[in-house]
Amino acid sequence: MRSPLSKNLGSAARWFHALADETRLRIIDCLVGGEECVCDLTDRLETGQSRLSFHLKTLKDAGILRDRREGRWVYYSLNPEAIAEMENLIGSIKPRSRGLHVASNRCE
């Protein structure tokens, strides 16, 4: 039986890449409480809009964020489906037994 990781290698690589940056983790932390306008994120994170846009695009391309337009403003929120998939994936990355597993000596 294939593990959730082996079934989702492409998605896992995109998620881990997107999460491997402190600014992007700070964005996610801001959005845990709910949707935020890009202008509010710019203020909260004390960063320029072009830099923030790059990080938001990375998170959105990985499927971690959703956006919606309202007039000239863009609002971002976490994608609950992606978060649930990531949670499942992370939960599956653990040893199947508590004891040490000694690999066979096939390499000899």
Secondary structure, DSSP 8 states (H G I E B T S, - for coil): ---HHHHTHHHHHHHHHHHSSHHHHHHHHHHTTS-EEHHHHHHHHT--HHHHHHHHHHHHHTTSEEEEEETTEEEEEE-HHHHHHHHHHHHH-S-SSSS-----STT-
